[in-house]
Amino acid sequence: MRVLLGIAGAVVVLGVFSSMLHSLVIPRPTRSGLSRFVQWLVRWPFRLVADRLPSAEAKDRVLAPMAPLAIVVTLISWLACFMVGYALLEAAVSRLGIREALTESGSSLFTLGFASGNRVTLNAIDFCAAVTGPVVIGLQVGYLPALYGAYQRRETEVTLLQARAGSPPWGPEILARYAQVEVMDNLTELFRNWERWSAGVSESHTTYPILIHFRSPKATRNWLIALLSVMDAAALRLSFNPSQPQAEVRMALRAGFICLRDIADIQGIPYDPDPRPDDTLRLGYEDYLRGVERMRSQGYPMERTLEEAWLHFRGWRVNYEALAYRLAYDIEAVPAPWSGPRRRAVVIRTPLTPVDRRPVG
C-alpha cells in the first residue's frame, strides 16, 4: 500500500512540475493538460451565464473576469496538487496518516514550519516541499508582467484601429474611411504595422494561450475582430486594385492567417492547410455587396467589376474565414459584420462612417 502511495505521490508531483514548466518557463508553444482542464472548469460557468444574456455588452461584462480568474485558480490548483503529492510521498515513507501527511506537506510547502517530522526521509521530502512553494509563487509573479505586457501591446493597436475601422471594426469600413479623407497612400503603413502585430500575437498567444480569452476594455473592441477586419481590408484591396503596390498588403494578409493557424494548432482546432481559391465561403454574396457599397459610397476607387473582384476576394478569404469564425464563436467576440455566428443569436453591430463635415464660407 505504501509503495502505491509513493508512486502516486511521485506521479502527482512530477506531473504538476511538468504543467508548470510548460505554462510558465518553456518559451515555445506547449500544451499543459492540467492547465487546460482547470481553465475549462473556470470557463464553463461563465459561458453558461453569458449564453442566457440578451446583449453583447451584458455578455462581455460576465466574461471579462473569466480569464484573469482562470490564472488565479490555476496557481491555486498547482499548489494544492503539490500539497497532495508531497503528502502521499510522506505517507509512503512514514507511519503518518493522510491527514497528518497533509498537515506536514502543507506546513513545508507554504514555509509555515509548524509541523516537522523526525525521520531523515521525511525531512528530505519536507525540504523539497519547502523549496517548491516559493519557486511556484515566484514563477507566477514573474509570469504576470510578461502576460500583461503582451496584452497591452495587443490592445494598443486594437484601440488605434477604432478610428480607422469603426467600432466594431469591419474591413470595408477601413477602406471607406481611408477613401473618405483621401489618405489611400497611408494604407501601406497600416498593413505593415498589422503584419508585425500578427507576428507578436502569434508568439504571445501560443506561448500564453490564456491571452486568447482576455477581452478588450470595451465591449465593442476585440483583438480577433480587429485582425479579421484588417485581413478583409487587405483581401478587398488586392481584389479591387491589382495595379496598386501589393507587397505590404499580401504580407499582412499572410501574417494574419498564419497567426490564426498557429493559435488553432495550440487550441487543437482542425483546418484545411491548403484550401482551393474556389472553395465555398460562408460569407454570402449579398453581404459582400453591402460591404462594397459602403466603400463605393465614400469614393473608394475600384479597378475591377464587382463580379471579378468577388472571385479574387473569395480566393483570399478561404485561407482564414473558417478559423476566424470558429475562434470568434469560441471566445464570444463582439458580433461584427463578416465575423460569423455566435453561441447564441445576437444583433450584428455595423460601424457607422463618420460624416465629413467642413466649414462653409
N, C-alpha and C positions, 0 to 999 in steps of 0.2 A: 504493500500500500504506500509506503513512504517513497519507494522508488518511483511509483506513478506520480506522486505529488511533486517529486523533484523534476521529473521530465515535463510535467505540465507547467510548473513554475518557470523552467528554463525556456520553454516554447513561448510563454506569455512575455517574458522579459525581452527575449531576442526579437520577437515579433513587433513589440512596441518600439524597440530601438530602430528596427528597420523602417517602420512607419514614420518615425520622427526624422530619420535621416533623409528619407525620400521627400518629405514635405518641407523641411527647413534647411537642409545642408547641401544636398546634391544639386548643383546649378544646371540642371537639364530637365526636360520633360520626363517625369516619372509618375507612376500611379501607386498610391497607397490605399490598399483595400480598407484599412481601419478608418482612415480619414474620410474616404468617400462614403463609407457606411454611416459614420457619425453625422456628416453633413447632410446626407439623405434623410436621416431621422429628424434633424432640425428643420429641414425644408418642408417636410410633409405637412405638419400642422399649419404652417404659414400659407402654403398653397391651398390647403383645404378651406381656410377662411377667405383667402383672396378670390377663389373661384366663385364665391357666393356674393361678391360685391358688384354693384352695377356699373361703377365708373372707373376709368383708368386712374384717376387721382386717388381714389379710395384703395384700389389695389396696390398702388405704389407706396402708400403710407404703411400698409400692412407688411409689404415685402421688404421695405427699406432696412429694418434691423435684422433681417434673416441672416445675411452673410456675416456681419460682424459677430452675431451671437454664435454662429457655427464655429468661428475661430476660438471663442472662449470655451465652448463645450468640448472642442477637440483637445484643447490644453488640459481641461479637467479630466477628460477620458484617458489621456496618456498617463497622467499622474495616478489616477485610480487603478488603471491596469498595471502600472509598475508596482503599486502597493500590493495588489493581489498576487502578482507574480513573485515578488520577494517574500510574501507571506507563505506561499506554497513551498518555496525553497527552504525557508526557515522551519516550517513544519516537517519537512522531509529530513532535516539533519538534526532535529532535536525532538524532545517529547512535548513540545508546545502544541496545544490545541489550535484550531483555526482562529478562534477569537484572540487568543494570546499572540499568535503569529501575526495577525493583522495589526494588533497594537504595537508589536515590536517593529514591524516593517514601516508602519506609519510614523513612529517616533523617529526612525532613522531617515526615512525619505524626506520628511519635512524638517529635518535637523532640530527636532524638539529635544531629544535626548532624555526623556523622562522614563524610558524603558531600555534596559540593556541586558543582554544575555551573558552567561558566564562560560560559554564554550568557544573554543577557537574558531570552529567552523561557523558558528552563529555570528560571532563578531566580524568575520570576514564578509558575510552577507550584509551585515549592518553597515559596514564601511562602503560597500558597493552601493547600497541604497542611499546612504548619506551623500555620496558623490552625484548620484543620478538626479536627485531633486533640484539642486542649484543649476546643474547643466541644462535640464529641460526648461526651467524657468528662464535662464539666461539666453538660451537659443530663441525662445519665444519673444523675449524682449527685443532681441536684435532683429527678429523676423518682421515685427510690426512696422518699423520705419521703412524697410525696403518695400513692404507691401503697400503702404500708404503713399510712398514716393511714386511708385508705378501708377497708382490710382490717380494721383494729382496730375501727372504728366498726361495720362489718357484724357482726363476731363478738361484740361486746358484747351486742347484742340477741339473737343466736342463743343465747348462753350463758344469758342471763336467761330465755329461753323454756323451758329444760330443766326448771325447777321447775314450770312451768305446763303443759307438754305431754308430759313424759316424754322418754325417750331410746331410740330416735329419736323426734322429735316426731310427733304424729298429731292431726288435727283433732278427732275425737270425744273424745280424751283431754283436750284443753284444756277442753271444756265439762264433762266429767265431773269434773275436779278443781275447777273453779270451783264446781260444784254441791255437791261433797263438803264443802268448807269454807265454804259459804254466803257467797260473795263475788261473786254474779252481777252486782251493780251495778258491779263493777270491770272487767267485760268492755269497757265503753266506752273506758276508758283504754288497755287492751291494743290494741284496734283502732285507736285514734288514733295510738298510738306506731308501729304497723306500717304505717300509711299513710305516715308520714314516712320510716320505714325504706325502704319500697319506692321512694319518690322518690329517696332518696340512693343506693340500689343501682342504680336505673335510670341515674342520672347517671354514677356512677363506673364501672360495669361496661360501659358503652358507650364511655366515653372511654378506659378502660384494659381492653380485653377479656380480657387475661391473668388478671384477677381472677376471671373465671368459673371458672377451673381451680384457683384457690388453695383448698386444703382446710382444714377446721377443725382445731384442735389435737387433737381427739379423733375417733376413727373413727365414733362414733355420732352426731356432730353434722354438719350440713351446711346451708349457707345456703338452698339451694333447697328442701330438705325442710322446713325451718322455715317458709319462706314458704308452701309448699303447705299445711302444717298450719293456719296461720292463715287462709288463704283457705277451706279446707274448714270450719273452725270458723265463719267468717263465713257461708258458704253454709248450714250447718246451722242457725245462729241465725235467719237470715232465713226459712228453710223451716218451722221448728217454732214460731216465736214472732212472728207478724205484729203482735201488739199492742205489742211492746216497741219502744223507740227504735231507729230504723234508720239514721239519718244516718251515724254513725261507722262502722257495720258495712258499709254499702254503699260508702262512700268507701274503706275499707281494701280491700275486695274489688276495687273498680275499679282502685285504685292498684296492686294486686298483679298483675292480668293486663295492665295497661299496661306494668308493669316487664318482665314476661316477653316481651311483644311487642316492646318496644324492644331487648331482648337478642337476640331472634330475628331482628330486622332486621339487626343488626350481624353476626350469625353466618350470615346467608343462609338461615335456616330458614323455609320457607313455612308459612302458616297461614290459616285462614278468618277474615277480619276481622269478619264478621257472622254467626255461627252461629245456627241456629234453636234455640229452647228445647227442642224435642222431638227434637233430634239424638241419635243413639245415644252412650252413654257406654261407655268401656272398663271402667270400674268396674262390677262386677256387682251386681245387687240383693242377692244373698246377702252379699257383703262389706259393702254398705251396712247391712244389718240387723245384722251383727255390731258395726259401729261404733255404731249407735244403741242396741244393747243395753248397750254399755259406758256410755253416757250415762245410760240408764234405771236401771242398777244403782246409780248414785250419786245418784239422786233428781233428775235434770235435768227441769224442767217442760216438758211438750210440749202445745201447744195444738191441733195438727193430728194426724190419724192418720198412721201410717207411709206409707200409700199416697199420701195427699195431699201430705205433706212430700216424698216422693220426686220427684214431678213438679216441684216448685219447686226442689229441690236439683239435679236434673238440668239444669234451665234455667239455673242459675247456673254449674254446673261445666263446661258445654260451652265456656264462654268461656276456660278456662285449662287444662283437663285435657290436651289433646294436646300443648301446648307444654311443660307441666311434665314429662310423661312423656318427651318427646324430649330435653330438657335433662338430666334425671336419667339417661337412658341414655348420653348423650354424656360426661358428667363422672363416670360411675360413682358416683353418690351412694349413701349408705347405704341398704340395701334396707328401707325402711319401708313400713307398710301404706298402701294407696291411692296408691302412687307409681309404679306401672307396672313393666315388665320391665327387666332389666339385660343387659349384653353376654353374660354367662354366667349360668346358673341359680344362684341364691343363696337362702339361707334368709331369709324375711321376718322382721324384728325387730319384735315388737309390744311397746310400752312397758307396764309394769305400773303399775297405780294403787296408790299407797301406802295402807296400812291406817291408818284414822283411829283410833288408839288413844288412850284417855283414862283418867286415873286413876280408880280406884274408891274410894268412901268418902266 
